[in-house]
Amino acid sequence: MKNFLIWIVPLLLLVGCVDDPVSCFTHELQENGKVVLNSTCSENAEEYKWYLYQEQLSTTQKGPIRTDKPNPTLNLVLPGTHTISLVVVNDYKDDSSYVTITAPEYCVICETYSQCAGFFEAQAKERAGFLNSRDFDSCLVELK
């Protein structure tokens, strides 16, 4: 019994010294629908589990997009409301954080034509440029 205590007490002390993970991240939404994520503010993490919930997708398509990279870039499918969460894990515990972002929708407005079809800003600018080169005059990009 004495030998058991000699081994178990130091082991318990070592386990108590492990710091809990802390989930923390920043994000940058780009005009092309990409979200650049950075988890360098997270602490004591050995694994990173990212989840992107795109709320405007149909039930059959809805679900998390997962990646285990510490600083990934995720592609949004459509403008709208999205929830991004990060779960960080070490050998003993996990911690999570999340943010809800809104990617704005842009429209292409011309004198005789307009289109609002789930464009991110970069896509709308590209479409307006194409239309302006095809005999549509004064096509502009506007926030929906």
C-alpha positions in Angstrom: 0.0 0.0 0.0 2.9 2.3 0.8 4.4 1.7 -2.6 1.0 2.5 -4.3 0.8 5.9 -2.5 4.4 6.7 -3.5 3.4 6.4 -7.2 -0.1 7.7 -7.1 0.5 11.0 -5.2 3.0 12.4 -7.7 0.8 11.3 -10.6 -2.1 13.2 -9.1 0.0 16.3 -8.7 1.1 16.1 -12.4 -2.5 15.8 -13.6 -3.5 18.8 -11.5 -0.8 20.9 -13.2 -2.2 20.6 -16.7 -3.9 23.8 -17.8 -7.4 23.8 -19.2 -7.8 24.7 -22.9 -9.3 28.1 -23.7 -11.2 28.6 -27.0 -10.7 31.9 -28.6 -10.7 33.1 -32.2 -11.0 36.1 -34.5 -12.6 36.2 -38.0 -12.4 38.3 -41.1 -15.3 38.1 -43.7 -14.0 38.8 -47.2 -16.1 40.3 -50.0 -15.9 36.9 -51.9 -17.7 35.0 -49.1 -14.5 33.5 -47.6 -14.1 33.7 -43.8 -10.5 33.7 -42.5 -10.3 32.3 -39.0 -7.5 32.7 -36.6 -7.2 30.8 -33.3 -3.8 32.1 -32.0 -5.6 33.6 -29.0 -6.7 30.1 -27.9 -4.6 28.6 -25.1 -3.4 25.1 -24.2 -5.1 23.5 -27.2 -3.8 20.3 -28.9 -6.7 19.8 -31.3 -9.0 22.3 -33.1 -12.5 21.5 -34.3 -14.2 24.1 -36.4 -17.9 24.0 -37.3 -19.7 26.3 -39.8 -23.5 26.2 -39.8 -25.0 27.8 -42.8 -28.5 28.5 -41.7 -30.1 29.2 -45.1 -29.4 25.8 -46.7 -32.1 23.3 -47.0 -32.6 20.5 -44.5 -30.9 18.0 -46.7 -27.8 20.2 -47.2 -27.7 21.7 -43.8 -25.0 20.6 -41.4 -21.6 21.5 -40.1 -18.6 21.9 -42.3 -15.7 20.6 -40.2 -11.9 21.2 -40.4 -9.2 20.5 -37.8 -6.8 23.2 -39.0 -5.9 25.8 -36.3 -6.4 28.8 -38.7 -8.6 27.8 -41.7 -10.3 29.7 -44.4 -13.9 28.6 -44.9 -16.1 29.3 -47.9 -19.7 30.4 -47.3 -22.2 29.0 -49.9 -24.7 31.9 -49.7 -24.9 35.3 -48.0 -26.9 35.4 -44.8 -26.5 34.3 -41.2 -23.9 31.8 -40.3 -22.7 30.5 -36.9 -19.0 29.5 -36.6 -17.8 27.6 -33.6 -14.4 26.4 -32.4 -13.9 23.5 -29.9 -10.3 23.2 -28.6 -9.2 20.0 -26.9 -6.3 18.8 -24.9 -5.7 15.5 -23.1 -8.0 16.4 -20.2 -10.7 18.9 -21.2 -12.3 20.9 -24.0 -13.6 24.4 -24.4 -15.7 26.1 -27.1 -16.6 29.5 -28.4 -18.8 30.7 -31.2 -19.8 33.8 -33.2 -22.7 34.5 -35.4 -21.9 36.5 -38.5 -24.1 38.0 -41.3 -22.7 38.0 -44.8 -24.5 40.8 -46.7 -26.2 40.1 -50.0 -25.5 42.3 -53.0 -27.6 43.0 -56.1 -26.7 44.0 -59.7 -28.8 47.0 -60.7 -28.9 48.1 -64.4 -31.1 50.6 -66.2 -33.2 47.8 -67.8 -32.2 44.8 -65.7 -31.6 43.9 -62.0 -30.6 40.7 -60.3 -30.5 39.7 -56.6 -29.5 36.1 -56.5 -27.5 35.5 -53.4 -24.4 37.4 -54.6 -21.4 38.2 -52.4 -19.9 41.6 -53.1 -17.1 40.2 -55.3 -19.5 38.1 -57.4 -21.9 41.1 -57.9 -19.0 43.3 -59.1 -17.9 40.6 -61.5 -21.5 40.2 -62.8 -21.9 44.0 -63.2 -18.6 44.2 -65.1 -19.7 41.4 -67.4 -23.1 43.1 -68.1 -21.5 46.5 -68.7 -19.3 44.9 -71.4 -22.5 43.4 -73.0 -24.5 46.5 -73.9 -26.0 47.0 -70.5 -25.2 50.5 -69.4 -24.5 51.8 -65.9 -24.8 48.5 -64.0 -24.1 49.1 -60.3 -23.7 46.9 -57.3 -25.9 47.7 -54.4 -26.4 46.2 -50.9 -29.8 44.4 -50.8 
